[in-house]
Amino acid sequence: MTGICGGIGSGKSVVSRILRLRGEAVYDCDLEAKRIMDSSEEVLSALHERYGDAVCPAGGPICRPELAKRVFGSDEERMWLNALVHRMVREDVARWHASCMAEGRERCFVESAILASSGLAAMCDDVWLVTASEAVRVARIMQRDSLPEEAILRRIRSQQEEERMLFDSGKPIRVIDNSGDEPLVYGME
């Protein structure tokens, strides 16, 4: 299994879309983590027990803005939630990967912005790291999300540790530079 990662605005989702168009199997961790959180009785129960009805009434649904207030304001709360959800995503990825192999697929890909810190890099044979210059990333995010530059730079800098962890993982890493005008598909050949 190949991991696809890169910081905000780098273009990792574009790489994943290109692979899907080519018929490759790609597991989108952001999308699947949301599905797991919304459907898992274990998650819903744990959120209700920890935060009460304001975040998650018994049986759901999750009030994401309320959850974000609690989780993004506290390292302890973020680490608690990550421990719960990352474990479940890793288990789901393992089932998905086994299914891909049973289908006879030669390769499959897992896309995650936090491949190393979630524990998913350990499950991968190699990693594709999608990069782009800071200026390009800022411009993309400003256009896409209408965020102020300062907020974008904070997010970019907060993800630098993730990239260092990937290089320290010992996994073979292929860097795909998505900064220029050349179509990204050429960097993936």
Secondary structure as GFF3:
##gff-version 3
##sequence-region A 1 189
A	DSSP	beta_strand	2	5	.	.	.	ID=ss1
A	DSSP	alpha_helix	12	21	.	.	.	ID=ss2
A	DSSP	beta_strand	25	28	.	.	.	ID=ss3
A	DSSP	alpha_helix	29	39	.	.	.	ID=ss4
A	DSSP	alpha_helix	41	51	.	.	.	ID=ss5
A	DSSP	alpha_helix	64	71	.	.	.	ID=ss6
A	DSSP	alpha_helix	75	102	.	.	.	ID=ss7
A	DSSP	beta_strand	108	111	.	.	.	ID=ss8
A	DSSP	three_ten_helix	121	123	.	.	.	ID=ss9
A	DSSP	beta_strand	126	131	.	.	.	ID=ss10
A	DSSP	alpha_helix	134	145	.	.	.	ID=ss11
A	DSSP	alpha_helix	149	158	.	.	.	ID=ss12
A	DSSP	alpha_helix	160	168	.	.	.	ID=ss13
A	DSSP	beta_strand	173	177	.	.	.	ID=ss14
A	DSSP	alpha_helix	184	187	.	.	.	ID=ss15
###
